[in-house]
Amino acid sequence: MTKKSKKDTTPKNKTNNTGQTGKAGTEVQAPLTVSAQYIKDISFENPAPLANIMGNEERPSIAIHIEAQAHNIAERTFEVSLRVKVDAKRKDAAVFLLDLEYAGAFSIGKDVPEEYLRPILMIECPRILFPFARNIVATTTQEGGYPALLLTPVDFADLYQRQVAQEKSQAPAPATSVQ
């Protein structure tokens, strides 16, 4: 005895060109799309490579500064840049200086509410860019004749929260009126 199968007529999920799924006939826009990533600016200064590489066992002190910035380039499209500055010194003498600005173009879907734009731009976008910037820093220092400098992971959520707290503390006190 054979069973007859009924044909399922319920709409199936379909994938659109953004890779998002939705009911047949509906288009779902990705909440965050990376359009491009690129080195915007890079500088590596190695003032005395032979003196710093040969015969000097003392490790340099290394100061690392990382900041993220974002600006609007089109409707719901933003350029987010991650700036990494590395200053290596040994007894007040410069060993090397690396200044990298790594950026990306990000589009944020129209379904994302306005109040989430800034956290996405200042937390999620730098988090996406960071591994690439980290690799560039490691490769550049290694090609400069030093051991590859591997940046430790950065908590961009914490950096963002500190920036917001600093902005609130610098805001002028609200005006009060006495009647």
MODELLER restraints for C-alpha pairs under 7 A, 6 or more apart:
rsr = mdl.restraints
at = mdl.atoms
rsr.add(forms.Gaussian(group=physical.xy_distance, feature=features.Distance(at['CA:11:A'], at['CA:23:A']), mean=6.75, stdev=0.5))
rsr.add(forms.Gaussian(group=physical.xy_distance, feature=features.Distance(at['CA:11:A'], at['CA:24:A']), mean=6.00, stdev=0.5))
rsr.add(forms.Gaussian(group=physical.xy_distance, feature=features.Distance(at['CA:12:A'], at['CA:23:A']), mean=6.48, stdev=0.5))
rsr.add(forms.Gaussian(group=physical.xy_distance, feature=features.Distance(at['CA:12:A'], at['CA:24:A']), mean=6.27, stdev=0.5))
rsr.add(forms.Gaussian(group=physical.xy_distance, feature=features.Distance(at['CA:13:A'], at['CA:21:A']), mean=6.02, stdev=0.5))
rsr.add(forms.Gaussian(group=physical.xy_distance, feature=features.Distance(at['CA:13:A'], at['CA:22:A']), mean=5.45, stdev=0.5))
rsr.add(forms.Gaussian(group=physical.xy_distance, feature=features.Distance(at['CA:13:A'], at['CA:23:A']), mean=4.96, stdev=0.5))
rsr.add(forms.Gaussian(group=physical.xy_distance, feature=features.Distance(at['CA:13:A'], at['CA:24:A']), mean=5.92, stdev=0.5))
rsr.add(forms.Gaussian(group=physical.xy_distance, feature=features.Distance(at['CA:14:A'], at['CA:21:A']), mean=5.58, stdev=0.5))
rsr.add(forms.Gaussian(group=physical.xy_distance, feature=features.Distance(at['CA:14:A'], at['CA:22:A']), mean=6.02, stdev=0.5))
rsr.add(forms.Gaussian(group=physical.xy_distance, feature=features.Distance(at['CA:14:A'], at['CA:23:A']), mean=6.45, stdev=0.5))
rsr.add(forms.Gaussian(group=physical.xy_distance, feature=features.Distance(at['CA:14:A'], at['CA:24:A']), mean=5.77, stdev=0.5))
rsr.add(forms.Gaussian(group=physical.xy_distance, feature=features.Distance(at['CA:15:A'], at['CA:21:A']), mean=4.65, stdev=0.5))
rsr.add(forms.Gaussian(group=physical.xy_distance, feature=features.Distance(at['CA:15:A'], at['CA:22:A']), mean=6.94, stdev=0.5))
rsr.add(forms.Gaussian(group=physical.xy_distance, feature=features.Distance(at['CA:16:A'], at['CA:27:A']), mean=6.68, stdev=0.5))
rsr.add(forms.Gaussian(group=physical.xy_distance, feature=features.Distance(at['CA:18:A'], at['CA:29:A']), mean=6.69, stdev=0.5))
rsr.add(forms.Gaussian(group=physical.xy_distance, feature=features.Distance(at['CA:18:A'], at['CA:30:A']), mean=6.23, stdev=0.5))
rsr.add(forms.Gaussian(group=physical.xy_distance, feature=features.Distance(at['CA:20:A'], at['CA:28:A']), mean=6.01, stdev=0.5))
rsr.add(forms.Gaussian(group=physical.xy_distance, feature=features.Distance(at['CA:20:A'], at['CA:29:A']), mean=6.99, stdev=0.5))
rsr.add(forms.Gaussian(group=physical.xy_distance, feature=features.Distance(at['CA:20:A'], at['CA:30:A']), mean=6.42, stdev=0.5))
rsr.add(forms.Gaussian(group=physical.xy_distance, feature=features.Distance(at['CA:21:A'], at['CA:28:A']), mean=6.74, stdev=0.5))
rsr.add(forms.Gaussian(group=physical.xy_distance, feature=features.Distance(at['CA:22:A'], at['CA:28:A']), mean=6.22, stdev=0.5))
rsr.add(forms.Gaussian(group=physical.xy_distance, feature=features.Distance(at['CA:29:A'], at['CA:109:A']), mean=5.82, stdev=0.5))
rsr.add(forms.Gaussian(group=physical.xy_distance, feature=features.Distance(at['CA:30:A'], at['CA:109:A']), mean=5.83, stdev=0.5))
rsr.add(forms.Gaussian(group=physical.xy_distance, feature=features.Distance(at['CA:31:A'], at['CA:108:A']), mean=5.40, stdev=0.5))
rsr.add(forms.Gaussian(group=physical.xy_distance, feature=features.Distance(at['CA:31:A'], at['CA:109:A']), mean=4.43, stdev=0.5))
rsr.add(forms.Gaussian(group=physical.xy_distance, feature=features.Distance(at['CA:31:A'], at['CA:112:A']), mean=6.41, stdev=0.5))
rsr.add(forms.Gaussian(group=physical.xy_distance, feature=features.Distance(at['CA:32:A'], at['CA:106:A']), mean=6.80, stdev=0.5))
rsr.add(forms.Gaussian(group=physical.xy_distance, feature=features.Distance(at['CA:32:A'], at['CA:107:A']), mean=5.75, stdev=0.5))
rsr.add(forms.Gaussian(group=physical.xy_distance, feature=features.Distance(at['CA:32:A'], at['CA:108:A']), mean=4.65, stdev=0.5))
rsr.add(forms.Gaussian(group=physical.xy_distance, feature=features.Distance(at['CA:32:A'], at['CA:109:A']), mean=6.18, stdev=0.5))
rsr.add(forms.Gaussian(group=physical.xy_distance, feature=features.Distance(at['CA:33:A'], at['CA:106:A']), mean=5.57, stdev=0.5))
rsr.add(forms.Gaussian(group=physical.xy_distance, feature=features.Distance(at['CA:33:A'], at['CA:107:A']), mean=5.07, stdev=0.5))
rsr.add(forms.Gaussian(group=physical.xy_distance, feature=features.Distance(at['CA:33:A'], at['CA:108:A']), mean=6.46, stdev=0.5))
rsr.add(forms.Gaussian(group=physical.xy_distance, feature=features.Distance(at['CA:34:A'], at['CA:105:A']), mean=6.04, stdev=0.5))
rsr.add(forms.Gaussian(group=physical.xy_distance, feature=features.Distance(at['CA:34:A'], at['CA:106:A']), mean=4.69, stdev=0.5))
rsr.add(forms.Gaussian(group=physical.xy_distance, feature=features.Distance(at['CA:34:A'], at['CA:107:A']), mean=6.56, stdev=0.5))
rsr.add(forms.Gaussian(group=physical.xy_distance, feature=features.Distance(at['CA:35:A'], at['CA:105:A']), mean=5.30, stdev=0.5))
rsr.add(forms.Gaussian(group=physical.xy_distance, feature=features.Distance(at['CA:35:A'], at['CA:106:A']), mean=5.75, stdev=0.5))
rsr.add(forms.Gaussian(group=physical.xy_distance, feature=features.Distance(at['CA:36:A'], at['CA:104:A']), mean=5.31, stdev=0.5))
rsr.add(forms.Gaussian(group=physical.xy_distance, feature=features.Distance(at['CA:36:A'], at['CA:105:A']), mean=5.18, stdev=0.5))
rsr.add(forms.Gaussian(group=physical.xy_distance, feature=features.Distance(at['CA:37:A'], at['CA:103:A']), mean=5.72, stdev=0.5))
rsr.add(forms.Gaussian(group=physical.xy_distance, feature=features.Distance(at['CA:37:A'], at['CA:104:A']), mean=4.11, stdev=0.5))
rsr.add(forms.Gaussian(group=physical.xy_distance, feature=features.Distance(at['CA:37:A'], at['CA:105:A']), mean=6.56, stdev=0.5))
rsr.add(forms.Gaussian(group=physical.xy_distance, feature=features.Distance(at['CA:38:A'], at['CA:102:A']), mean=5.95, stdev=0.5))
rsr.add(forms.Gaussian(group=physical.xy_distance, feature=features.Distance(at['CA:38:A'], at['CA:103:A']), mean=5.48, stdev=0.5))
rsr.add(forms.Gaussian(group=physical.xy_distance, feature=features.Distance(at['CA:38:A'], at['CA:104:A']), mean=6.19, stdev=0.5))
rsr.add(forms.Gaussian(group=physical.xy_distance, feature=features.Distance(at['CA:39:A'], at['CA:101:A']), mean=6.22, stdev=0.5))
rsr.add(forms.Gaussian(group=physical.xy_distance, feature=features.Distance(at['CA:39:A'], at['CA:102:A']), mean=4.57, stdev=0.5))
rsr.add(forms.Gaussian(group=physical.xy_distance, feature=features.Distance(at['CA:39:A'], at['CA:103:A']), mean=6.24, stdev=0.5))
rsr.add(forms.Gaussian(group=physical.xy_distance, feature=features.Distance(at['CA:40:A'], at['CA:101:A']), mean=5.41, stdev=0.5))
rsr.add(forms.Gaussian(group=physical.xy_distance, feature=features.Distance(at['CA:40:A'], at['CA:102:A']), mean=5.53, stdev=0.5))
rsr.add(forms.Gaussian(group=physical.xy_distance, feature=features.Distance(at['CA:40:A'], at['CA:103:A']), mean=6.19, stdev=0.5))
rsr.add(forms.Gaussian(group=physical.xy_distance, feature=features.Distance(at['CA:41:A'], at['CA:100:A']), mean=5.81, stdev=0.5))
rsr.add(forms.Gaussian(group=physical.xy_distance, feature=features.Distance(at['CA:41:A'], at['CA:101:A']), mean=4.99, stdev=0.5))
rsr.add(forms.Gaussian(group=physical.xy_distance, feature=features.Distance(at['CA:42:A'], at['CA:99:A']), mean=5.63, stdev=0.5))
rsr.add(forms.Gaussian(group=physical.xy_distance, feature=features.Distance(at['CA:42:A'], at['CA:100:A']), mean=4.41, stdev=0.5))
rsr.add(forms.Gaussian(group=physical.xy_distance, feature=features.Distance(at['CA:42:A'], at['CA:101:A']), mean=6.22, stdev=0.5))
rsr.add(forms.Gaussian(group=physical.xy_distance, feature=features.Distance(at['CA:43:A'], at['CA:98:A']), mean=5.68, stdev=0.5))
rsr.add(forms.Gaussian(group=physical.xy_distance, feature=features.Distance(at['CA:43:A'], at['CA:99:A']), mean=5.10, stdev=0.5))
rsr.add(forms.Gaussian(group=physical.xy_distance, feature=features.Distance(at['CA:43:A'], at['CA:100:A']), mean=6.43, stdev=0.5))
rsr.add(forms.Gaussian(group=physical.xy_distance, feature=features.Distance(at['CA:44:A'], at['CA:97:A']), mean=5.71, stdev=0.5))
rsr.add(forms.Gaussian(group=physical.xy_distance, feature=features.Distance(at['CA:44:A'], at['CA:98:A']), mean=4.52, stdev=0.5))
rsr.add(forms.Gaussian(group=physical.xy_distance, feature=features.Distance(at['CA:44:A'], at['CA:99:A']), mean=6.52, stdev=0.5))
rsr.add(forms.Gaussian(group=physical.xy_distance, feature=features.Distance(at['CA:45:A'], at['CA:96:A']), mean=5.46, stdev=0.5))
rsr.add(forms.Gaussian(group=physical.xy_distance, feature=features.Distance(at['CA:45:A'], at['CA:97:A']), mean=5.05, stdev=0.5))
rsr.add(forms.Gaussian(group=physical.xy_distance, feature=features.Distance(at['CA:45:A'], at['CA:98:A']), mean=6.44, stdev=0.5))
rsr.add(forms.Gaussian(group=physical.xy_distance, feature=features.Distance(at['CA:46:A'], at['CA:95:A']), mean=6.47, stdev=0.5))
rsr.add(forms.Gaussian(group=physical.xy_distance, feature=features.Distance(at['CA:46:A'], at['CA:96:A']), mean=4.70, stdev=0.5))
rsr.add(forms.Gaussian(group=physical.xy_distance, feature=features.Distance(at['CA:46:A'], at['CA:97:A']), mean=6.80, stdev=0.5))
rsr.add(forms.Gaussian(group=physical.xy_distance, feature=features.Distance(at['CA:47:A'], at['CA:95:A']), mean=6.86, stdev=0.5))
rsr.add(forms.Gaussian(group=physical.xy_distance, feature=features.Distance(at['CA:47:A'], at['CA:96:A']), mean=6.75, stdev=0.5))
rsr.add(forms.Gaussian(group=physical.xy_distance, feature=features.Distance(at['CA:52:A'], at['CA:95:A']), mean=6.30, stdev=0.5))
rsr.add(forms.Gaussian(group=physical.xy_distance, feature=features.Distance(at['CA:53:A'], at['CA:145:A']), mean=6.98, stdev=0.5))
rsr.add(forms.Gaussian(group=physical.xy_distance, feature=features.Distance(at['CA:60:A'], at['CA:88:A']), mean=5.87, stdev=0.5))
rsr.add(forms.Gaussian(group=physical.xy_distance, feature=features.Distance(at['CA:60:A'], at['CA:89:A']), mean=5.20, stdev=0.5))
rsr.add(forms.Gaussian(group=physical.xy_distance, feature=features.Distance(at['CA:60:A'], at['CA:90:A']), mean=4.62, stdev=0.5))
rsr.add(forms.Gaussian(group=physical.xy_distance, feature=features.Distance(at['CA:61:A'], at['CA:88:A']), mean=5.61, stdev=0.5))
rsr.add(forms.Gaussian(group=physical.xy_distance, feature=features.Distance(at['CA:61:A'], at['CA:89:A']), mean=5.34, stdev=0.5))
rsr.add(forms.Gaussian(group=physical.xy_distance, feature=features.Distance(at['CA:61:A'], at['CA:90:A']), mean=6.20, stdev=0.5))
rsr.add(forms.Gaussian(group=physical.xy_distance, feature=features.Distance(at['CA:62:A'], at['CA:86:A']), mean=6.77, stdev=0.5))
rsr.add(forms.Gaussian(group=physical.xy_distance, feature=features.Distance(at['CA:62:A'], at['CA:87:A']), mean=5.65, stdev=0.5))
rsr.add(forms.Gaussian(group=physical.xy_distance, feature=features.Distance(at['CA:62:A'], at['CA:88:A']), mean=4.34, stdev=0.5))
rsr.add(forms.Gaussian(group=physical.xy_distance, feature=features.Distance(at['CA:62:A'], at['CA:89:A']), mean=6.48, stdev=0.5))
rsr.add(forms.Gaussian(group=physical.xy_distance, feature=features.Distance(at['CA:63:A'], at['CA:86:A']), mean=5.73, stdev=0.5))
rsr.add(forms.Gaussian(group=physical.xy_distance, feature=features.Distance(at['CA:63:A'], at['CA:87:A']), mean=5.16, stdev=0.5))
rsr.add(forms.Gaussian(group=physical.xy_distance, feature=features.Distance(at['CA:63:A'], at['CA:88:A']), mean=6.40, stdev=0.5))
rsr.add(forms.Gaussian(group=physical.xy_distance, feature=features.Distance(at['CA:64:A'], at['CA:85:A']), mean=5.70, stdev=0.5))
rsr.add(forms.Gaussian(group=physical.xy_distance, feature=features.Distance(at['CA:64:A'], at['CA:86:A']), mean=4.62, stdev=0.5))
rsr.add(forms.Gaussian(group=physical.xy_distance, feature=features.Distance(at['CA:64:A'], at['CA:87:A']), mean=6.55, stdev=0.5))
rsr.add(forms.Gaussian(group=physical.xy_distance, feature=features.Distance(at['CA:65:A'], at['CA:84:A']), mean=5.83, stdev=0.5))
rsr.add(forms.Gaussian(group=physical.xy_distance, feature=features.Distance(at['CA:65:A'], at['CA:85:A']), mean=5.12, stdev=0.5))
rsr.add(forms.Gaussian(group=physical.xy_distance, feature=features.Distance(at['CA:65:A'], at['CA:86:A']), mean=6.57, stdev=0.5))
rsr.add(forms.Gaussian(group=physical.xy_distance, feature=features.Distance(at['CA:66:A'], at['CA:83:A']), mean=5.63, stdev=0.5))
rsr.add(forms.Gaussian(group=physical.xy_distance, feature=features.Distance(at['CA:66:A'], at['CA:84:A']), mean=4.66, stdev=0.5))
rsr.add(forms.Gaussian(group=physical.xy_distance, feature=features.Distance(at['CA:66:A'], at['CA:85:A']), mean=6.48, stdev=0.5))
rsr.add(forms.Gaussian(group=physical.xy_distance, feature=features.Distance(at['CA:67:A'], at['CA:82:A']), mean=5.89, stdev=0.5))
rsr.add(forms.Gaussian(group=physical.xy_distance, feature=features.Distance(at['CA:67:A'], at['CA:83:A']), mean=5.33, stdev=0.5))
rsr.add(forms.Gaussian(group=physical.xy_distance, feature=features.Distance(at['CA:67:A'], at['CA:84:A']), mean=6.83, stdev=0.5))
rsr.add(forms.Gaussian(group=physical.xy_distance, feature=features.Distance(at['CA:68:A'], at['CA:81:A']), mean=5.69, stdev=0.5))
rsr.add(forms.Gaussian(group=physical.xy_distance, feature=features.Distance(at['CA:68:A'], at['CA:82:A']), mean=4.58, stdev=0.5))
rsr.add(forms.Gaussian(group=physical.xy_distance, feature=features.Distance(at['CA:68:A'], at['CA:83:A']), mean=6.25, stdev=0.5))
rsr.add(forms.Gaussian(group=physical.xy_distance, feature=features.Distance(at['CA:68:A'], at['CA:122:A']), mean=6.54, stdev=0.5))
rsr.add(forms.Gaussian(group=physical.xy_distance, feature=features.Distance(at['CA:68:A'], at['CA:126:A']), mean=6.60, stdev=0.5))
rsr.add(forms.Gaussian(group=physical.xy_distance, feature=features.Distance(at['CA:69:A'], at['CA:80:A']), mean=5.67, stdev=0.5))
rsr.add(forms.Gaussian(group=physical.xy_distance, feature=features.Distance(at['CA:69:A'], at['CA:81:A']), mean=5.35, stdev=0.5))
rsr.add(forms.Gaussian(group=physical.xy_distance, feature=features.Distance(at['CA:69:A'], at['CA:82:A']), mean=6.65, stdev=0.5))
rsr.add(forms.Gaussian(group=physical.xy_distance, feature=features.Distance(at['CA:70:A'], at['CA:78:A']), mean=6.53, stdev=0.5))
rsr.add(forms.Gaussian(group=physical.xy_distance, feature=features.Distance(at['CA:70:A'], at['CA:79:A']), mean=5.61, stdev=0.5))
rsr.add(forms.Gaussian(group=physical.xy_distance, feature=features.Distance(at['CA:70:A'], at['CA:80:A']), mean=4.26, stdev=0.5))
rsr.add(forms.Gaussian(group=physical.xy_distance, feature=features.Distance(at['CA:70:A'], at['CA:81:A']), mean=6.30, stdev=0.5))
rsr.add(forms.Gaussian(group=physical.xy_distance, feature=features.Distance(at['CA:70:A'], at['CA:121:A']), mean=6.55, stdev=0.5))
rsr.add(forms.Gaussian(group=physical.xy_distance, feature=features.Distance(at['CA:71:A'], at['CA:78:A']), mean=5.53, stdev=0.5))
rsr.add(forms.Gaussian(group=physical.xy_distance, feature=features.Distance(at['CA:71:A'], at['CA:79:A']), mean=5.54, stdev=0.5))
rsr.add(forms.Gaussian(group=physical.xy_distance, feature=features.Distance(at['CA:71:A'], at['CA:80:A']), mean=6.63, stdev=0.5))
rsr.add(forms.Gaussian(group=physical.xy_distance, feature=features.Distance(at['CA:72:A'], at['CA:78:A']), mean=4.38, stdev=0.5))
rsr.add(forms.Gaussian(group=physical.xy_distance, feature=features.Distance(at['CA:72:A'], at['CA:79:A']), mean=6.39, stdev=0.5))
rsr.add(forms.Gaussian(group=physical.xy_distance, feature=features.Distance(at['CA:73:A'], at['CA:79:A']), mean=6.47, stdev=0.5))
rsr.add(forms.Gaussian(group=physical.xy_distance, feature=features.Distance(at['CA:76:A'], at['CA:107:A']), mean=5.69, stdev=0.5))
rsr.add(forms.Gaussian(group=physical.xy_distance, feature=features.Distance(at['CA:76:A'], at['CA:108:A']), mean=5.44, stdev=0.5))
rsr.add(forms.Gaussian(group=physical.xy_distance, feature=features.Distance(at['CA:77:A'], at['CA:105:A']), mean=6.89, stdev=0.5))
rsr.add(forms.Gaussian(group=physical.xy_distance, feature=features.Distance(at['CA:77:A'], at['CA:106:A']), mean=5.56, stdev=0.5))
rsr.add(forms.Gaussian(group=physical.xy_distance, feature=features.Distance(at['CA:77:A'], at['CA:107:A']), mean=4.26, stdev=0.5))
rsr.add(forms.Gaussian(group=physical.xy_distance, feature=features.Distance(at['CA:77:A'], at['CA:108:A']), mean=6.38, stdev=0.5))
rsr.add(forms.Gaussian(group=physical.xy_distance, feature=features.Distance(at['CA:78:A'], at['CA:105:A']), mean=5.66, stdev=0.5))
rsr.add(forms.Gaussian(group=physical.xy_distance, feature=features.Distance(at['CA:78:A'], at['CA:106:A']), mean=5.29, stdev=0.5))
rsr.add(forms.Gaussian(group=physical.xy_distance, feature=features.Distance(at['CA:78:A'], at['CA:107:A']), mean=6.38, stdev=0.5))
rsr.add(forms.Gaussian(group=physical.xy_distance, feature=features.Distance(at['CA:79:A'], at['CA:103:A']), mean=6.73, stdev=0.5))
rsr.add(forms.Gaussian(group=physical.xy_distance, feature=features.Distance(at['CA:79:A'], at['CA:104:A']), mean=5.63, stdev=0.5))
rsr.add(forms.Gaussian(group=physical.xy_distance, feature=features.Distance(at['CA:79:A'], at['CA:105:A']), mean=4.54, stdev=0.5))
rsr.add(forms.Gaussian(group=physical.xy_distance, feature=features.Distance(at['CA:79:A'], at['CA:106:A']), mean=6.30, stdev=0.5))
rsr.add(forms.Gaussian(group=physical.xy_distance, feature=features.Distance(at['CA:80:A'], at['CA:103:A']), mean=5.51, stdev=0.5))
rsr.add(forms.Gaussian(group=physical.xy_distance, feature=features.Distance(at['CA:80:A'], at['CA:104:A']), mean=5.48, stdev=0.5))
rsr.add(forms.Gaussian(group=physical.xy_distance, feature=features.Distance(at['CA:80:A'], at['CA:105:A']), mean=6.44, stdev=0.5))
rsr.add(forms.Gaussian(group=physical.xy_distance, feature=features.Distance(at['CA:80:A'], at['CA:121:A']), mean=6.88, stdev=0.5))
rsr.add(forms.Gaussian(group=physical.xy_distance, feature=features.Distance(at['CA:80:A'], at['CA:125:A']), mean=6.83, stdev=0.5))
rsr.add(forms.Gaussian(group=physical.xy_distance, feature=features.Distance(at['CA:81:A'], at['CA:101:A']), mean=6.36, stdev=0.5))
rsr.add(forms.Gaussian(group=physical.xy_distance, feature=features.Distance(at['CA:81:A'], at['CA:102:A']), mean=5.58, stdev=0.5))
rsr.add(forms.Gaussian(group=physical.xy_distance, feature=features.Distance(at['CA:81:A'], at['CA:103:A']), mean=4.00, stdev=0.5))
rsr.add(forms.Gaussian(group=physical.xy_distance, feature=features.Distance(at['CA:81:A'], at['CA:104:A']), mean=6.45, stdev=0.5))
rsr.add(forms.Gaussian(group=physical.xy_distance, feature=features.Distance(at['CA:82:A'], at['CA:101:A']), mean=5.65, stdev=0.5))
rsr.add(forms.Gaussian(group=physical.xy_distance, feature=features.Distance(at['CA:82:A'], at['CA:102:A']), mean=5.25, stdev=0.5))
rsr.add(forms.Gaussian(group=physical.xy_distance, feature=features.Distance(at['CA:82:A'], at['CA:103:A']), mean=6.00, stdev=0.5))
rsr.add(forms.Gaussian(group=physical.xy_distance, feature=features.Distance(at['CA:82:A'], at['CA:126:A']), mean=6.33, stdev=0.5))
rsr.add(forms.Gaussian(group=physical.xy_distance, feature=features.Distance(at['CA:83:A'], at['CA:100:A']), mean=5.65, stdev=0.5))
rsr.add(forms.Gaussian(group=physical.xy_distance, feature=features.Distance(at['CA:83:A'], at['CA:101:A']), mean=4.39, stdev=0.5))
rsr.add(forms.Gaussian(group=physical.xy_distance, feature=features.Distance(at['CA:83:A'], at['CA:102:A']), mean=6.40, stdev=0.5))
rsr.add(forms.Gaussian(group=physical.xy_distance, feature=features.Distance(at['CA:84:A'], at['CA:99:A']), mean=5.88, stdev=0.5))
rsr.add(forms.Gaussian(group=physical.xy_distance, feature=features.Distance(at['CA:84:A'], at['CA:100:A']), mean=5.15, stdev=0.5))
rsr.add(forms.Gaussian(group=physical.xy_distance, feature=features.Distance(at['CA:84:A'], at['CA:101:A']), mean=6.42, stdev=0.5))
rsr.add(forms.Gaussian(group=physical.xy_distance, feature=features.Distance(at['CA:85:A'], at['CA:98:A']), mean=5.70, stdev=0.5))
rsr.add(forms.Gaussian(group=physical.xy_distance, feature=features.Distance(at['CA:85:A'], at['CA:99:A']), mean=4.53, stdev=0.5))
rsr.add(forms.Gaussian(group=physical.xy_distance, feature=features.Distance(at['CA:85:A'], at['CA:100:A']), mean=6.39, stdev=0.5))
rsr.add(forms.Gaussian(group=physical.xy_distance, feature=features.Distance(at['CA:86:A'], at['CA:97:A']), mean=5.71, stdev=0.5))
rsr.add(forms.Gaussian(group=physical.xy_distance, feature=features.Distance(at['CA:86:A'], at['CA:98:A']), mean=5.00, stdev=0.5))
rsr.add(forms.Gaussian(group=physical.xy_distance, feature=features.Distance(at['CA:86:A'], at['CA:99:A']), mean=6.44, stdev=0.5))
rsr.add(forms.Gaussian(group=physical.xy_distance, feature=features.Distance(at['CA:87:A'], at['CA:96:A']), mean=6.29, stdev=0.5))
rsr.add(forms.Gaussian(group=physical.xy_distance, feature=features.Distance(at['CA:87:A'], at['CA:97:A']), mean=4.70, stdev=0.5))
rsr.add(forms.Gaussian(group=physical.xy_distance, feature=features.Distance(at['CA:87:A'], at['CA:98:A']), mean=6.56, stdev=0.5))
rsr.add(forms.Gaussian(group=physical.xy_distance, feature=features.Distance(at['CA:88:A'], at['CA:94:A']), mean=6.22, stdev=0.5))
rsr.add(forms.Gaussian(group=physical.xy_distance, feature=features.Distance(at['CA:88:A'], at['CA:95:A']), mean=5.29, stdev=0.5))
rsr.add(forms.Gaussian(group=physical.xy_distance, feature=features.Distance(at['CA:88:A'], at['CA:96:A']), mean=5.29, stdev=0.5))
rsr.add(forms.Gaussian(group=physical.xy_distance, feature=features.Distance(at['CA:88:A'], at['CA:97:A']), mean=6.22, stdev=0.5))
rsr.add(forms.Gaussian(group=physical.xy_distance, feature=features.Distance(at['CA:89:A'], at['CA:95:A']), mean=5.02, stdev=0.5))
rsr.add(forms.Gaussian(group=physical.xy_distance, feature=features.Distance(at['CA:102:A'], at['CA:133:A']), mean=6.15, stdev=0.5))
rsr.add(forms.Gaussian(group=physical.xy_distance, feature=features.Distance(at['CA:122:A'], at['CA:160:A']), mean=6.46, stdev=0.5))
rsr.add(forms.Gaussian(group=physical.xy_distance, feature=features.Distance(at['CA:123:A'], at['CA:156:A']), mean=5.04, stdev=0.5))
rsr.add(forms.Gaussian(group=physical.xy_distance, feature=features.Distance(at['CA:123:A'], at['CA:157:A']), mean=5.44, stdev=0.5))
rsr.add(forms.Gaussian(group=physical.xy_distance, feature=features.Distance(at['CA:123:A'], at['CA:160:A']), mean=6.73, stdev=0.5))
rsr.add(forms.Gaussian(group=physical.xy_distance, feature=features.Distance(at['CA:127:A'], at['CA:156:A']), mean=6.79, stdev=0.5))
rsr.add(forms.Gaussian(group=physical.xy_distance, feature=features.Distance(at['CA:134:A'], at['CA:150:A']), mean=6.60, stdev=0.5))
rsr.add(forms.Gaussian(group=physical.xy_distance, feature=features.Distance(at['CA:134:A'], at['CA:151:A']), mean=5.91, stdev=0.5))
rsr.add(forms.Gaussian(group=physical.xy_distance, feature=features.Distance(at['CA:137:A'], at['CA:149:A']), mean=6.53, stdev=0.5))
rsr.add(forms.Gaussian(group=physical.xy_distance, feature=features.Distance(at['CA:138:A'], at['CA:148:A']), mean=4.48, stdev=0.5))
rsr.add(forms.Gaussian(group=physical.xy_distance, feature=features.Distance(at['CA:138:A'], at['CA:149:A']), mean=4.66, stdev=0.5))
rsr.add(forms.Gaussian(group=physical.xy_distance, feature=features.Distance(at['CA:138:A'], at['CA:150:A']), mean=5.52, stdev=0.5))
rsr.add(forms.Gaussian(group=physical.xy_distance, feature=features.Distance(at['CA:139:A'], at['CA:148:A']), mean=6.27, stdev=0.5))
rsr.add(forms.Gaussian(group=physical.xy_distance, feature=features.Distance(at['CA:141:A'], at['CA:147:A']), mean=6.65, stdev=0.5))
rsr.add(forms.Gaussian(group=physical.xy_distance, feature=features.Distance(at['CA:141:A'], at['CA:148:A']), mean=5.43, stdev=0.5))
rsr.add(forms.Gaussian(group=physical.xy_distance, feature=features.Distance(at['CA:141:A'], at['CA:149:A']), mean=6.19, stdev=0.5))
rsr.add(forms.Gaussian(group=physical.xy_distance, feature=features.Distance(at['CA:142:A'], at['CA:148:A']), mean=4.55, stdev=0.5))
